[in-house]
Amino acid sequence: SKPSAAAQQTASPEQLKEMADKQAAPPVSGSAEQSEKASAPSNPVQTTELPLFRLVRGNDHFYTTNCSEKNYAVTRYGYSYQGVQAYVFSSPSSHIVPLYRLYNSSVHFYTADQNEEQQDLKNGWQLEPAMGYVANTPQPDLVPLYRSRASNGGYLYTTDLNEWNSANANGEIGEGITGWVVQKHDDPCESH
């Protein structure tokens, strides 16, 4: 069923902070306090690799590495959970760089390019908590995380080259590779 209009609305940073304080789950959109903490991801999964959960609502593809945030986005904001896209890393190392998450009041944007992140901040995007880390060059056993932009402003990130090619054939603009990630799809938050 389609989410209600109330579930689809975007809360202000102040409302999100208030909701986060009342709920144990973090909000979908970042508050100023979260932006200050954007240097390290928060995740209950204690591994060197973090699941990159993929959700969608309208033209906004939302990705998170946090089980509680994933569940909150579904129950509070009407996102549909699409599964684990891949795994990212929990800390930096040689050629492993932050995956930045930004928000512009209607869609989320992800980049591993610090110059792109800085330019988007100058253009009014809001920095949210860091997602984790991705390789910035091809590495053994890692796969590309492709990015494409829809004409309506949304962004798709996928490790599936066929999905990326199909999106581009249907009018999205391929913007290349965001980084390299671990090709795994198991969900550690789901009970087995």
C-alpha positions, -999 to +999 in steps of 0.1 A: +000+000+000+011+036-006+024+055+024+002+083+037+011+119+029+022+123+065+046+094+062+061+109+030+067+144+044+103+154+052+109+166+088+130+196+096+164+191+113+148+203+146+119+178+143+144+150+135+165+158+165+134+159+187+122+125+172+156+110+176+157+121+213+123+106+219+130+074+198+161+053+202+164+051+164+183+077+144+164+099+119+166+096+082+177+132+076+206+146+096+204+172+123+231+198+129+244+177+158+247+147+136+265+167+109+292+175+135+296+138+141+298+129+104+334+116+106+326+081+119+297+058+111+275+045+139+265+008+136+255-020+159+272-046+136+307-052+150+327-062+119+352-047+095+325-046+069+291-030+072+259-038+053+248-010+029+210-012+032+191+001+001+156+017+005+135+038-018+106+063-016+096+081-047+127+094-064+149+091-033+171+061-029+182+060+007+212+040+019+223+034+055+246+010+074+225+012+105+198-014+112+178+009+135+179+038+109+168+013+082+138+002+102+129+038+113+130+049+076+105+022+067+081+026+097+082+064+100+089+078+066+074+051+043+105+039+025+105+005+010+134-018+019+151-033-011+178-054+006+215-052+012+232-035-018+267-045-008+291-041+022+313-011+029+342-008+053+340+004+090+373+022+090+397+039+066+430+025+053+451+028+023+428+037-006+397+033+016+380+067+020+347+080+036+314+076+018+297+109+024+259+111+027+242+145+019+206+156+018+190+185+000+154+184+014+141+159-012+168+134-021+200+119-007+233+119-025+264+098-018+300+104-028+335+093-019+349+124-036+358+150-009+359+178-035+324+169-047+312+167-011+326+202-004+310+217-035+276+202-026+279+217+009+285+251-007+254+245-028+232+240+002+233+203+007+233+191+043+260+167+055+246+136+073+264+109+092+292+091+073+281+059+057+313+040+062+342+037+038+348+026+002+378+020-019+387+049-042+405+027-067+399-009-080+410-035-054+411-073-056+377-089-046+358-056-047+332-045-072+322-010-085+293+009-069+278+026-099+259+059-097+233+073-120+211+104-118+174+105-128+159+136-145+138+141-113+169+146-093+171+112-075+203+091-075+206+053-079+236+034-065+240-002-075+266-029-079+245-045-106+259-034-140+227-047-157+205-026-134+228+005-140+227+000-178+189-004-177+185+027-157+207+046-181+188+032-211+155+044-195+167+081-192+189+082-162+224+097-167+253+074-158+277+093-135+303+065-132+317+047-102+313+061-067+338+036-052+345-001-048+327-023-023+323-059-011+298-079-031+277-095-003+239-093+002+232-111+035+213-089+060+227-093+096+196-075+110+171-101+098+164-130+121+172-163+105 
